[in-house]
Amino acid sequence: MSKQAGLPLLGLGQDPACCAPMVREPLGEEAAAELSRMFKALSDPIRLRLLSLIASHEGGEACVCDLIGPFDVSQPTISHHLKVLREAGLVGSERRGTWVYYWVLPEALAKLSALLQTPAVAAKATG
């Protein structure tokens, strides 16, 4: 059994409707604006891959130097995409010496996941 704490499972042991905010009630203007920024950031294949690389990196964070190799684009382009992910609230970052390290913000993924989960999916998850 893993000793690392994983992301919380949403909707387990709860009313299935709790996990489907769009079914329960329409999104407010502020929530829609925040979520649309996140989805827009993820609509680019490079940014989606960057998020995946960061999330799956050992230790849960990745140095920008580890993120450049898998792509056929320049370092400034990667930096631009990371900035978009950061501004959308999907990743956090910290400068350490000359390098910047990135990690995925679990609360952002939880918001996206909760919005997309339908009552039928939530019902299956709760048994």
N, C-alpha and C positions, 0 to 999 in steps of 0.2 A: 504494500500500500504506500502511496506517495506521501511524503511528509510535507510537500508544498501545498499551500492553500490555493485552490483553484477559484475560478470565477463562480459566484453563487448561481445556483440553478433557479431561474425565475419561474414562479407559478406553482411550485411544488407545494402541495398541501393547502392551496388557496382556491377560492372560487375561480373557475376558468375565465369568467368575464373580467376579472381583475387585470388580466394580462393583455387585454385587447382594447386599449384606450380608444381607438378609432371606432370600434363597434359600440362601446359603452357611451361615448359622447364625442362630439366633434372637437378637433384640436383648436385651441385658442391661437390667436395671432402670434403671440410670443413663442409658444411651444413650436408652432409650425415653422417659424423663422429659424429657430435654433436647430431643429431637426433637418430642415432643408439644407442648411449649411453643411451639416455632417454628411448627408446623402450626396450632395453635390461634390464634396471633396472626395468621396469614395467612388464617384462615377468615372474617374480617370483610372485606366488600368495600371499605370505606374504607381499611383498613390495607393490603390488597393493592394498591390503587391508589396509596397513598402510597409503598409500596416501589417500585413501578414508576416513579412520578414522580421519586423520588430517584435510582434507578439510571440513568434515561435523561436526567437533567439534565446540562447542559453542565458539564464538569469533574468529573463523578462525585460532586458533593455539591450539596446544595440548602439554602438558607436557609429557615427556617420561614415567613418572609414570602412566599416563592415557592410555598408549599404550601397556603395557605389559600384562594386564589381559585377553584380548580377544584371546590370542594365547597360544598354547601348546608348546612353546619353551622358552628357558632361556632368561634372560635379556641381556646377552652378544650377543645372536643371534639377538634379536630385535635391539640392538645398531649397530650391523654390517649392518643390512638391512637399518636402517636409514642413516648410513654413505654412503651406496651405492646410496640411493635416493638423498642425499645432493651432493655427487660428480657428479651425473648425471645432477645436476642443476634443480631438480624438487622441492626441498624443501629448505627453509632457516632455520637457527637455531640460538639460542642464549642461553648461559648459564646464569641462574639466581640463584645465590646461589649454591646449590648442584644439581639442576635440569636443564635439557636442554629442551627448548621449541622449537617446530617445527611448520612451516606454509608452505602452498603450494605456490609456485611462479607462479602467474597467467600468466606471460609472457611465461613460459615454456609450460603450458597447451595450450596456444594460438598457439604456434608453432606446437605442435603435432596435434591439431585440424585442423589448416589451411592445413597441409600437407595431412590429411586424407579426407578432405571434397572434394567431387567430384562436377563437374559442375552441375549435376542434383540436388544434395542436395542444393547447393548454390542457384540455380534458384528457388527452392521451398521456400527457406527462404526469397528471395527477392520479392516473390509474383508472 
